Amino acid sequence: MRTISSTGEKMKKGQMYIFAAVILCILAVTLLGAYSRVDTPDPAVRQLQDNFVYESRQVINQAFVADEEVDERFDTFVADYIDYVKSRNLRFLIAYAISRENTTRIVNLLNEQLIVVVGGNETALDEDDSLTIGTPDSFSLSVGGRDYEYNITPTPDIQVKLLMRFEER
């Protein structure tokens, strides 16, 4: 009859616990490492983003003063800006909402589906799609597993809400 000494049995159990702990640590570092990365935007990309925000204000003001269709003028500006960014070897991806005169128009120019949530109702917008709704107090955009909340203040002014991305080409 063969007997195992209690010291040898404890040693094997201890080794098993240490091995399991090492595996769990490796798994935790692997999983958490992907979520803890923070990208610092390139200053050139930040400049492009700031320029877009500044120029979009100018475009909307000029369209309003000239009594032109603001939505059409802004759409043209966005298309031109996308072409300009291409010349810098980047892709400019954007979703935006323009609120005015009791309507809000949401446009998806991202490279993936955008989920618009208004008052608990979800609407999927494919790339290059748009949606016109009334003017809610708030809405959210969901893309790539992330949610972005936007509020619309009750004012007669035109409001623009942006979700922008820049990618290397």
PyMOL CGO cylinders between C-alpha atoms (Angstrom):
from pymol import cmd
from pymol.cgo import CYLINDER

trace = [
    CYLINDER, 0.00, 0.00, 0.00, 1.37, 3.35, -0.97, 0.3, 1, 1, 1, 1, 1, 1,
    CYLINDER, 1.37, 3.35, -0.97, 1.06, 6.37, 1.32, 0.3, 1, 1, 1, 1, 1, 1,
    CYLINDER, 1.06, 6.37, 1.32, 1.66, 10.00, 0.53, 0.3, 1, 1, 1, 1, 1, 1,
    CYLINDER, 1.66, 10.00, 0.53, 3.31, 12.04, 3.16, 0.3, 1, 1, 1, 1, 1, 1,
    CYLINDER, 3.31, 12.04, 3.16, 1.34, 15.02, 4.35, 0.3, 1, 1, 1, 1, 1, 1,
    CYLINDER, 1.34, 15.02, 4.35, 4.30, 17.33, 3.64, 0.3, 1, 1, 1, 1, 1, 1,
    CYLINDER, 4.30, 17.33, 3.64, 4.42, 16.31, -0.04, 0.3, 1, 1, 1, 1, 1, 1,
    CYLINDER, 4.42, 16.31, -0.04, 0.66, 16.69, -0.36, 0.3, 1, 1, 1, 1, 1, 1,
    CYLINDER, 0.66, 16.69, -0.36, 0.76, 20.19, 1.11, 0.3, 1, 1, 1, 1, 1, 1,
    CYLINDER, 0.76, 20.19, 1.11, 3.63, 21.10, -1.22, 0.3, 1, 1, 1, 1, 1, 1,
    CYLINDER, 3.63, 21.10, -1.22, 1.61, 20.03, -4.29, 0.3, 1, 1, 1, 1, 1, 1,
    CYLINDER, 1.61, 20.03, -4.29, -1.46, 21.97, -3.08, 0.3, 1, 1, 1, 1, 1, 1,
    CYLINDER, -1.46, 21.97, -3.08, 0.64, 25.07, -2.45, 0.3, 1, 1, 1, 1, 1, 1,
    CYLINDER, 0.64, 25.07, -2.45, 2.19, 24.85, -5.89, 0.3, 1, 1, 1, 1, 1, 1,
    CYLINDER, 2.19, 24.85, -5.89, -1.27, 24.55, -7.42, 0.3, 1, 1, 1, 1, 1, 1,
    CYLINDER, -1.27, 24.55, -7.42, -2.46, 27.71, -5.61, 0.3, 1, 1, 1, 1, 1, 1,
    CYLINDER, -2.46, 27.71, -5.61, 0.64, 29.66, -6.68, 0.3, 1, 1, 1, 1, 1, 1,
    CYLINDER, 0.64, 29.66, -6.68, 0.21, 28.50, -10.28, 0.3, 1, 1, 1, 1, 1, 1,
    CYLINDER, 0.21, 28.50, -10.28, -3.48, 29.54, -10.26, 0.3, 1, 1, 1, 1, 1, 1,
    CYLINDER, -3.48, 29.54, -10.26, -2.59, 32.94, -8.76, 0.3, 1, 1, 1, 1, 1, 1,
    CYLINDER, -2.59, 32.94, -8.76, 0.05, 33.56, -11.44, 0.3, 1, 1, 1, 1, 1, 1,
    CYLINDER, 0.05, 33.56, -11.44, -2.44, 32.68, -14.20, 0.3, 1, 1, 1, 1, 1, 1,
    CYLINDER, -2.44, 32.68, -14.20, -5.08, 35.01, -12.71, 0.3, 1, 1, 1, 1, 1, 1,
    CYLINDER, -5.08, 35.01, -12.71, -2.54, 37.86, -12.45, 0.3, 1, 1, 1, 1, 1, 1,
    CYLINDER, -2.54, 37.86, -12.45, -1.50, 37.43, -16.07, 0.3, 1, 1, 1, 1, 1, 1,
    CYLINDER, -1.50, 37.43, -16.07, -5.15, 37.38, -17.14, 0.3, 1, 1, 1, 1, 1, 1,
    CYLINDER, -5.15, 37.38, -17.14, -5.95, 40.52, -15.11, 0.3, 1, 1, 1, 1, 1, 1,
    CYLINDER, -5.95, 40.52, -15.11, -2.98, 42.44, -16.51, 0.3, 1, 1, 1, 1, 1, 1,
    CYLINDER, -2.98, 42.44, -16.51, -3.88, 41.41, -20.05, 0.3, 1, 1, 1, 1, 1, 1,
    CYLINDER, -3.88, 41.41, -20.05, -7.54, 42.44, -19.75, 0.3, 1, 1, 1, 1, 1, 1,
    CYLINDER, -7.54, 42.44, -19.75, -7.05, 45.64, -17.77, 0.3, 1, 1, 1, 1, 1, 1,
    CYLINDER, -7.05, 45.64, -17.77, -4.08, 46.79, -19.82, 0.3, 1, 1, 1, 1, 1, 1,
    CYLINDER, -4.08, 46.79, -19.82, -6.29, 47.31, -22.88, 0.3, 1, 1, 1, 1, 1, 1,
    CYLINDER, -6.29, 47.31, -22.88, -8.67, 49.61, -20.97, 0.3, 1, 1, 1, 1, 1, 1,
    CYLINDER, -8.67, 49.61, -20.97, -6.15, 51.74, -19.15, 0.3, 1, 1, 1, 1, 1, 1,
    CYLINDER, -6.15, 51.74, -19.15, -4.46, 53.14, -22.24, 0.3, 1, 1, 1, 1, 1, 1,
    CYLINDER, -4.46, 53.14, -22.24, -4.98, 56.86, -22.76, 0.3, 1, 1, 1, 1, 1, 1,
    CYLINDER, -4.98, 56.86, -22.76, -4.05, 58.36, -26.09, 0.3, 1, 1, 1, 1, 1, 1,
    CYLINDER, -4.05, 58.36, -26.09, -2.79, 61.91, -26.11, 0.3, 1, 1, 1, 1, 1, 1,
    CYLINDER, -2.79, 61.91, -26.11, -4.07, 63.61, -29.24, 0.3, 1, 1, 1, 1, 1, 1,
    CYLINDER, -4.07, 63.61, -29.24, -1.53, 64.79, -31.74, 0.3, 1, 1, 1, 1, 1, 1,
    CYLINDER, -1.53, 64.79, -31.74, -1.30, 68.62, -31.65, 0.3, 1, 1, 1, 1, 1, 1,
    CYLINDER, -1.30, 68.62, -31.65, -1.96, 68.72, -35.41, 0.3, 1, 1, 1, 1, 1, 1,
    CYLINDER, -1.96, 68.72, -35.41, -5.18, 66.74, -34.93, 0.3, 1, 1, 1, 1, 1, 1,
    CYLINDER, -5.18, 66.74, -34.93, -6.22, 69.02, -32.06, 0.3, 1, 1, 1, 1, 1, 1,
    CYLINDER, -6.22, 69.02, -32.06, -5.59, 72.02, -34.35, 0.3, 1, 1, 1, 1, 1, 1,
    CYLINDER, -5.59, 72.02, -34.35, -7.80, 70.48, -37.06, 0.3, 1, 1, 1, 1, 1, 1,
    CYLINDER, -7.80, 70.48, -37.06, -10.55, 69.87, -34.52, 0.3, 1, 1, 1, 1, 1, 1,
    CYLINDER, -10.55, 69.87, -34.52, -10.34, 73.43, -33.16, 0.3, 1, 1, 1, 1, 1, 1,
    CYLINDER, -10.34, 73.43, -33.16, -10.33, 74.85, -36.71, 0.3, 1, 1, 1, 1, 1, 1,
    CYLINDER, -10.33, 74.85, -36.71, -13.44, 72.85, -37.57, 0.3, 1, 1, 1, 1, 1, 1,
    CYLINDER, -13.44, 72.85, -37.57, -15.31, 74.18, -34.54, 0.3, 1, 1, 1, 1, 1, 1,
    CYLINDER, -15.31, 74.18, -34.54, -14.27, 77.77, -35.28, 0.3, 1, 1, 1, 1, 1, 1,
    CYLINDER, -14.27, 77.77, -35.28, -15.03, 77.58, -39.00, 0.3, 1, 1, 1, 1, 1, 1,
    CYLINDER, -15.03, 77.58, -39.00, -18.38, 75.87, -38.45, 0.3, 1, 1, 1, 1, 1, 1,
    CYLINDER, -18.38, 75.87, -38.45, -19.51, 78.86, -36.38, 0.3, 1, 1, 1, 1, 1, 1,
    CYLINDER, -19.51, 78.86, -36.38, -18.49, 81.19, -39.19, 0.3, 1, 1, 1, 1, 1, 1,
    CYLINDER, -18.49, 81.19, -39.19, -20.31, 79.11, -41.81, 0.3, 1, 1, 1, 1, 1, 1,
    CYLINDER, -20.31, 79.11, -41.81, -23.53, 79.01, -39.79, 0.3, 1, 1, 1, 1, 1, 1,
    CYLINDER, -23.53, 79.01, -39.79, -23.42, 82.75, -39.05, 0.3, 1, 1, 1, 1, 1, 1,
    CYLINDER, -23.42, 82.75, -39.05, -22.77, 83.61, -42.70, 0.3, 1, 1, 1, 1, 1, 1,
    CYLINDER, -22.77, 83.61, -42.70, -25.61, 81.37, -43.87, 0.3, 1, 1, 1, 1, 1, 1,
    CYLINDER, -25.61, 81.37, -43.87, -27.96, 82.88, -41.31, 0.3, 1, 1, 1, 1, 1, 1,
    CYLINDER, -27.96, 82.88, -41.31, -27.05, 86.48, -42.22, 0.3, 1, 1, 1, 1, 1, 1,
    CYLINDER, -27.05, 86.48, -42.22, -27.29, 85.76, -45.97, 0.3, 1, 1, 1, 1, 1, 1,
    CYLINDER, -27.29, 85.76, -45.97, -30.69, 84.09, -45.38, 0.3, 1, 1, 1, 1, 1, 1,
    CYLINDER, -30.69, 84.09, -45.38, -29.40, 80.85, -46.90, 0.3, 1, 1, 1, 1, 1, 1,
    CYLINDER, -29.40, 80.85, -46.90, -30.39, 77.33, -45.92, 0.3, 1, 1, 1, 1, 1, 1,
    CYLINDER, -30.39, 77.33, -45.92, -28.19, 76.64, -42.88, 0.3, 1, 1, 1, 1, 1, 1,
    CYLINDER, -28.19, 76.64, -42.88, -28.37, 72.85, -43.14, 0.3, 1, 1, 1, 1, 1, 1,
    CYLINDER, -28.37, 72.85, -43.14, -27.29, 72.79, -46.78, 0.3, 1, 1, 1, 1, 1, 1,
    CYLINDER, -27.29, 72.79, -46.78, -24.47, 75.26, -46.19, 0.3, 1, 1, 1, 1, 1, 1,
    CYLINDER, -24.47, 75.26, -46.19, -23.22, 73.29, -43.18, 0.3, 1, 1, 1, 1, 1, 1,
    CYLINDER, -23.22, 73.29, -43.18, -23.41, 69.97, -45.10, 0.3, 1, 1, 1, 1, 1, 1,
    CYLINDER, -23.41, 69.97, -45.10, -21.30, 71.50, -47.88, 0.3, 1, 1, 1, 1, 1, 1,
    CYLINDER, -21.30, 71.50, -47.88, -18.80, 72.82, -45.35, 0.3, 1, 1, 1, 1, 1, 1,
    CYLINDER, -18.80, 72.82, -45.35, -18.47, 69.40, -43.70, 0.3, 1, 1, 1, 1, 1, 1,
    CYLINDER, -18.47, 69.40, -43.70, -17.90, 67.69, -47.07, 0.3, 1, 1, 1, 1, 1, 1,
    CYLINDER, -17.90, 67.69, -47.07, -15.24, 70.27, -47.96, 0.3, 1, 1, 1, 1, 1, 1,
    CYLINDER, -15.24, 70.27, -47.96, -13.56, 69.85, -44.58, 0.3, 1, 1, 1, 1, 1, 1,
    CYLINDER, -13.56, 69.85, -44.58, -13.47, 66.07, -44.99, 0.3, 1, 1, 1, 1, 1, 1,
    CYLINDER, -13.47, 66.07, -44.99, -11.69, 66.57, -48.33, 0.3, 1, 1, 1, 1, 1, 1,
    CYLINDER, -11.69, 66.57, -48.33, -9.26, 69.05, -46.75, 0.3, 1, 1, 1, 1, 1, 1,
    CYLINDER, -9.26, 69.05, -46.75, -8.36, 66.62, -43.95, 0.3, 1, 1, 1, 1, 1, 1,
    CYLINDER, -8.36, 66.62, -43.95, -7.73, 63.88, -46.54, 0.3, 1, 1, 1, 1, 1, 1,
    CYLINDER, -7.73, 63.88, -46.54, -4.97, 66.08, -47.97, 0.3, 1, 1, 1, 1, 1, 1,
    CYLINDER, -4.97, 66.08, -47.97, -3.29, 65.85, -44.54, 0.3, 1, 1, 1, 1, 1, 1,
    CYLINDER, -3.29, 65.85, -44.54, -3.30, 62.01, -44.70, 0.3, 1, 1, 1, 1, 1, 1,
    CYLINDER, -3.30, 62.01, -44.70, -6.07, 61.70, -42.13, 0.3, 1, 1, 1, 1, 1, 1,
    CYLINDER, -6.07, 61.70, -42.13, -9.70, 60.65, -42.21, 0.3, 1, 1, 1, 1, 1, 1,
    CYLINDER, -9.70, 60.65, -42.21, -12.20, 63.00, -40.62, 0.3, 1, 1, 1, 1, 1, 1,
    CYLINDER, -12.20, 63.00, -40.62, -15.23, 61.14, -39.31, 0.3, 1, 1, 1, 1, 1, 1,
    CYLINDER, -15.23, 61.14, -39.31, -18.14, 63.03, -37.83, 0.3, 1, 1, 1, 1, 1, 1,
    CYLINDER, -18.14, 63.03, -37.83, -21.68, 62.78, -36.60, 0.3, 1, 1, 1, 1, 1, 1,
    CYLINDER, -21.68, 62.78, -36.60, -23.48, 66.03, -35.95, 0.3, 1, 1, 1, 1, 1, 1,
    CYLINDER, -23.48, 66.03, -35.95, -26.83, 67.44, -34.97, 0.3, 1, 1, 1, 1, 1, 1,
    CYLINDER, -26.83, 67.44, -34.97, -28.20, 70.84, -35.96, 0.3, 1, 1, 1, 1, 1, 1,
    CYLINDER, -28.20, 70.84, -35.96, -31.10, 72.11, -33.87, 0.3, 1, 1, 1, 1, 1, 1,
    CYLINDER, -31.10, 72.11, -33.87, -33.18, 75.04, -35.00, 0.3, 1, 1, 1, 1, 1, 1,
    CYLINDER, -33.18, 75.04, -35.00, -36.80, 76.08, -35.42, 0.3, 1, 1, 1, 1, 1, 1,
    CYLINDER, -36.80, 76.08, -35.42, -38.18, 73.12, -33.44, 0.3, 1, 1, 1, 1, 1, 1,
    CYLINDER, -38.18, 73.12, -33.44, -36.32, 70.49, -35.46, 0.3, 1, 1, 1, 1, 1, 1,
    CYLINDER, -36.32, 70.49, -35.46, -33.10, 68.64, -34.96, 0.3, 1, 1, 1, 1, 1, 1,
    CYLINDER, -33.10, 68.64, -34.96, -31.31, 66.95, -37.85, 0.3, 1, 1, 1, 1, 1, 1,
    CYLINDER, -31.31, 66.95, -37.85, -28.75, 64.28, -37.00, 0.3, 1, 1, 1, 1, 1, 1,
    CYLINDER, -28.75, 64.28, -37.00, -26.24, 63.22, -39.66, 0.3, 1, 1, 1, 1, 1, 1,
    CYLINDER, -26.24, 63.22, -39.66, -23.93, 60.19, -39.48, 0.3, 1, 1, 1, 1, 1, 1,
    CYLINDER, -23.93, 60.19, -39.48, -20.67, 60.46, -41.42, 0.3, 1, 1, 1, 1, 1, 1,
    CYLINDER, -20.67, 60.46, -41.42, -18.83, 57.99, -39.21, 0.3, 1, 1, 1, 1, 1, 1,
    CYLINDER, -18.83, 57.99, -39.21, -17.55, 54.76, -40.69, 0.3, 1, 1, 1, 1, 1, 1,
    CYLINDER, -17.55, 54.76, -40.69, -19.99, 52.69, -38.65, 0.3, 1, 1, 1, 1, 1, 1,
    CYLINDER, -19.99, 52.69, -38.65, -23.59, 52.55, -37.51, 0.3, 1, 1, 1, 1, 1, 1,
    CYLINDER, -23.59, 52.55, -37.51, -24.79, 55.23, -35.10, 0.3, 1, 1, 1, 1, 1, 1,
    CYLINDER, -24.79, 55.23, -35.10, -27.60, 54.61, -32.62, 0.3, 1, 1, 1, 1, 1, 1,
    CYLINDER, -27.60, 54.61, -32.62, -29.69, 57.68, -31.80, 0.3, 1, 1, 1, 1, 1, 1,
    CYLINDER, -29.69, 57.68, -31.80, -31.66, 57.49, -28.55, 0.3, 1, 1, 1, 1, 1, 1,
    CYLINDER, -31.66, 57.49, -28.55, -34.39, 60.06, -27.94, 0.3, 1, 1, 1, 1, 1, 1,
    CYLINDER, -34.39, 60.06, -27.94, -36.81, 59.59, -25.07, 0.3, 1, 1, 1, 1, 1, 1,
    CYLINDER, -36.81, 59.59, -25.07, -36.02, 55.88, -24.83, 0.3, 1, 1, 1, 1, 1, 1,
    CYLINDER, -36.02, 55.88, -24.83, -36.61, 55.27, -28.56, 0.3, 1, 1, 1, 1, 1, 1,
    CYLINDER, -36.61, 55.27, -28.56, -33.64, 54.00, -30.55, 0.3, 1, 1, 1, 1, 1, 1,
    CYLINDER, -33.64, 54.00, -30.55, -33.03, 54.63, -34.23, 0.3, 1, 1, 1, 1, 1, 1,
    CYLINDER, -33.03, 54.63, -34.23, -30.09, 53.17, -36.13, 0.3, 1, 1, 1, 1, 1, 1,
    CYLINDER, -30.09, 53.17, -36.13, -28.38, 55.42, -38.67, 0.3, 1, 1, 1, 1, 1, 1,
    CYLINDER, -28.38, 55.42, -38.67, -26.04, 53.82, -41.15, 0.3, 1, 1, 1, 1, 1, 1,
    CYLINDER, -26.04, 53.82, -41.15, -23.10, 55.73, -42.59, 0.3, 1, 1, 1, 1, 1, 1,
    CYLINDER, -23.10, 55.73, -42.59, -24.24, 58.74, -44.68, 0.3, 1, 1, 1, 1, 1, 1,
    CYLINDER, -24.24, 58.74, -44.68, -27.78, 58.59, -43.22, 0.3, 1, 1, 1, 1, 1, 1,
    CYLINDER, -27.78, 58.59, -43.22, -29.62, 61.41, -41.49, 0.3, 1, 1, 1, 1, 1, 1,
    CYLINDER, -29.62, 61.41, -41.49, -32.62, 61.68, -39.20, 0.3, 1, 1, 1, 1, 1, 1,
    CYLINDER, -32.62, 61.68, -39.20, -34.86, 64.67, -38.59, 0.3, 1, 1, 1, 1, 1, 1,
    CYLINDER, -34.86, 64.67, -38.59, -36.74, 64.82, -35.30, 0.3, 1, 1, 1, 1, 1, 1,
    CYLINDER, -36.74, 64.82, -35.30, -38.41, 67.42, -33.13, 0.3, 1, 1, 1, 1, 1, 1,
    CYLINDER, -38.41, 67.42, -33.13, -36.20, 69.28, -30.70, 0.3, 1, 1, 1, 1, 1, 1,
    CYLINDER, -36.20, 69.28, -30.70, -35.87, 67.17, -27.56, 0.3, 1, 1, 1, 1, 1, 1,
    CYLINDER, -35.87, 67.17, -27.56, -34.32, 68.37, -24.30, 0.3, 1, 1, 1, 1, 1, 1,
    CYLINDER, -34.32, 68.37, -24.30, -31.63, 65.74, -24.73, 0.3, 1, 1, 1, 1, 1, 1,
    CYLINDER, -31.63, 65.74, -24.73, -30.56, 62.81, -26.85, 0.3, 1, 1, 1, 1, 1, 1,
    CYLINDER, -30.56, 62.81, -26.85, -27.71, 60.35, -26.91, 0.3, 1, 1, 1, 1, 1, 1,
    CYLINDER, -27.71, 60.35, -26.91, -25.55, 58.92, -29.64, 0.3, 1, 1, 1, 1, 1, 1,
    CYLINDER, -25.55, 58.92, -29.64, -24.09, 55.46, -29.28, 0.3, 1, 1, 1, 1, 1, 1,
    CYLINDER, -24.09, 55.46, -29.28, -21.25, 54.25, -31.45, 0.3, 1, 1, 1, 1, 1, 1,
    CYLINDER, -21.25, 54.25, -31.45, -18.62, 51.58, -30.94, 0.3, 1, 1, 1, 1, 1, 1,
    CYLINDER, -18.62, 51.58, -30.94, -19.99, 50.65, -27.52, 0.3, 1, 1, 1, 1, 1, 1,
    CYLINDER, -19.99, 50.65, -27.52, -19.74, 54.21, -26.18, 0.3, 1, 1, 1, 1, 1, 1,
    CYLINDER, -19.74, 54.21, -26.18, -22.61, 56.54, -25.34, 0.3, 1, 1, 1, 1, 1, 1,
    CYLINDER, -22.61, 56.54, -25.34, -22.45, 60.31, -25.76, 0.3, 1, 1, 1, 1, 1, 1,
    CYLINDER, -22.45, 60.31, -25.76, -25.10, 62.50, -24.11, 0.3, 1, 1, 1, 1, 1, 1,
    CYLINDER, -25.10, 62.50, -24.11, -26.18, 65.86, -25.58, 0.3, 1, 1, 1, 1, 1, 1,
    CYLINDER, -26.18, 65.86, -25.58, -28.47, 68.51, -24.15, 0.3, 1, 1, 1, 1, 1, 1,
    CYLINDER, -28.47, 68.51, -24.15, -30.36, 71.07, -26.20, 0.3, 1, 1, 1, 1, 1, 1,
    CYLINDER, -30.36, 71.07, -26.20, -31.13, 74.28, -24.39, 0.3, 1, 1, 1, 1, 1, 1,
    CYLINDER, -31.13, 74.28, -24.39, -34.45, 75.97, -25.09, 0.3, 1, 1, 1, 1, 1, 1,
    CYLINDER, -34.45, 75.97, -25.09, -33.31, 78.94, -27.15, 0.3, 1, 1, 1, 1, 1, 1,
    CYLINDER, -33.31, 78.94, -27.15, -34.13, 80.33, -30.58, 0.3, 1, 1, 1, 1, 1, 1,
    CYLINDER, -34.13, 80.33, -30.58, -30.45, 80.11, -31.52, 0.3, 1, 1, 1, 1, 1, 1,
    CYLINDER, -30.45, 80.11, -31.52, -29.07, 77.46, -33.84, 0.3, 1, 1, 1, 1, 1, 1,
    CYLINDER, -29.07, 77.46, -33.84, -27.24, 74.77, -31.89, 0.3, 1, 1, 1, 1, 1, 1,
    CYLINDER, -27.24, 74.77, -31.89, -24.73, 72.29, -33.29, 0.3, 1, 1, 1, 1, 1, 1,
    CYLINDER, -24.73, 72.29, -33.29, -23.62, 69.15, -31.44, 0.3, 1, 1, 1, 1, 1, 1,
    CYLINDER, -23.62, 69.15, -31.44, -20.55, 67.29, -32.70, 0.3, 1, 1, 1, 1, 1, 1,
    CYLINDER, -20.55, 67.29, -32.70, -18.97, 63.87, -32.38, 0.3, 1, 1, 1, 1, 1, 1,
    CYLINDER, -18.97, 63.87, -32.38, -15.64, 63.89, -34.25, 0.3, 1, 1, 1, 1, 1, 1,
    CYLINDER, -15.64, 63.89, -34.25, -12.89, 61.38, -34.94, 0.3, 1, 1, 1, 1, 1, 1,
    CYLINDER, -12.89, 61.38, -34.94, -9.66, 61.59, -36.83, 0.3, 1, 1, 1, 1, 1, 1,
    CYLINDER, -9.66, 61.59, -36.83, -7.96, 58.45, -38.13, 0.3, 1, 1, 1, 1, 1, 1,
    CYLINDER, -7.96, 58.45, -38.13, -4.73, 57.89, -40.00, 0.3, 1, 1, 1, 1, 1, 1,
    CYLINDER, -4.73, 57.89, -40.00, -5.25, 56.83, -43.59, 0.3, 1, 1, 1, 1, 1, 1,
]
cmd.load_cgo(trace, "trace")
